[in-house]
Amino acid sequence: MTLNQLSYFYQAAVLQHFNQAAEKMNISEPSLSRSIAALENELGVTLFEKRGRNVTLTKAGEIFLEHVTQILDDVTRASNKMQQIATNGGHIDIAYVSPLAREFIPNTVRAFLSLEQNKNITFHFFQDITSMNIEGLKKGSYDLIFGSYSANEPNIEFIPIIKQDLVAILPIGHPLGKKAEIEAGDFEKYPVLGYARHSGLGKYTRNFFKDHDVIPNFICESPDENGIASLVAKNFGIALVADVDTIHRDDICIRPLISQETFSHTVYMGYMRGKYQLPAVQRFIQFVRKSYH
């Protein structure tokens, strides 16, 4: 059976007249009659009985009408949903690393949704380390990801978004707090708290120490700055972290690195190359690129 056959049947059932139904569907009455006859033959039941110039549903026809009404309603809803997605609606799944959860993601999405043409777009948010987010992106679970760059992903387009300076954080009253700037070698003298080693920033900060021939005594790993800063505040050790809002608190001390060792971490937006993106996703990509370039 076809959607046209179901539509013809529905109109004939509602109007109880083949000729009127044919006029409403812009086809000839013989064409409508043949279509319904073919439908009855396929189903193996009689759907209509003639009553003079009119028709009435058989019991089988009444049962079939219930299902056809639901099918046509579903088709209409699906069509309306697709039209909404193609214009001012749609849905976006994004995944990001935890340092972006407090300010960057909420502020960016809120600014995007504040535009009139985006107000009907919905979002789902997911948070994990970069490597896991990349896997989700490749599997189609996410439309976009935000986090560190990965050099071994040729099918992902990485767009640099923001740069974050790396700074040292210390407990209040720590001996290094007397210094205006911190050197890489200072991290060998005290216990160090670090990012989870398999995260983007975990790999990045460890490469910094390796490049400066420093072997820190890592006593703990944490997935984000908030966890690291909380432990630093309780005098568990010192840490090298991205300069984000969560570390600016009264119970820790922040110090920059010496100028010759200063470095930064770049946050990227990533999406699959060559993959069809819904209009909502396309607009969000352009919004982010325009906002942070």
Secondary structure, DSSP 8 states (H G I E B T S, - for coil): --HHHHHHHHHHHHHT-HHHHHHHTTS-HHHHHHHHHHHHHHHTS--EEEETTEEEE-HHHHHHHHHHHHHHHHHHHHHHHHHHHHTT--EEEEEE-GGGTTTHHHHHHHHHHTSGGGTT-EEEEEE--HHHHHHHHHHTS-SEEEE---TT-TTEEEEEEEEEEEEEEEETT-GGGGSSSB-GGGGGSSEEEEE-TTSHHHHHHHHHHHHTT---EEEEEESSHHHHHHHHHTTS-EEEEE--GGG--TTEEEE-B-GGG--EEEEEEEEETT----HHHHHHHHHHHHHT-
